[in-house]
């Protein structure tokens, strides 16, 4: 099961607008992706409400994972990690 750790790059954290952009990007992936904070249960990355429950702040480490070794799994994780690691409020979010 591919996994990837990423730090939240936006100084404002993962508030509603960037969480929505992230969830939308996760929904476009050909594999199911989960996201979690260390020590917490994973949530479906496609769900805006689930992503918001993480209450992820700037610098928090999040773990992205897929539930299979699908050929596109690593590319999906890399794309989503790029979003989380960027600053949505300064145009780094897509």
N, C-alpha and C positions, 0 to 999 in steps of 0.2 A: 504494500500500500504506500504509494508516494506521499511524502510529507515535506513541508517547507515551513521554516520559521521566518517571520518578518516582523519588523518593528513599525508601528504606526508613525508615519512621517508627517502628518498634518498637525501643526501646533494646536489646532482646535479639536483634535481627536476625531473619532469616527461618529460625528453627529448626523442628523437626519439626511442632509443632502448627499454627503459622501457615502453614507451607508446605503442609500438608494442607488447611487451609481455603482457601487460595489455589488449589491444584490442583483442588479440588472445584468452586469457583466458576468456574474456567476451563472445566471439563468441561461446565458448564451453559450455556455461551455458544453461540449459533447459528453462530459462526465459529471457526476454529482460531486460537489465539493462541500466539505464541512470546514468550519472555522471555530477555534476555541482559544480561550485564555488558559495558560497552564493551571492545572488543578481544577478545571471546570469541564463540564460535559460539552462535547462538540454540538454546534448548531448548524442547520442547513444554511449555507451561504446564499442561497437563492431567496431566503425569507428576510425581508427588511426588518420585520419586528424581531425576529430571532437575532439578527446581527446587532440591532440596537440594544438588546438585553446584555450584550457583552460589555457595554459601557467602556469601550476602549478609548484610552487617552493617549496623548502624544508620548511616544517612546515605549508604550506597552508592547510586549511580544505576543504575537498571535501565531497559532499553528494552523496552517492550511493542510488539508488532506483530501485524498480521493478514496473511494471505496473499491478501487480496482487498479489493475496494471494496464489499463487501456492505453493504446498507442499515443493518445493525445493528452494523457493525464499530466505529464510534466509541463507541457506547453500551457495547459490551463492554469496550473499552479503558478507558473512564472508570470503569466499575464496578470493574474489577480494579486500576486505579491507586488508587482510593479505599481498597481493602483494603491494598495495599502501603504506602501513605502513612500509614495509621493505626497505632495501637498495639494490636496483638492482645492483649497482656498486660493491658491496661486496659479491655477491652471494646469497642475500636473495630473489631476484626475481626468479621465477621458470620458 
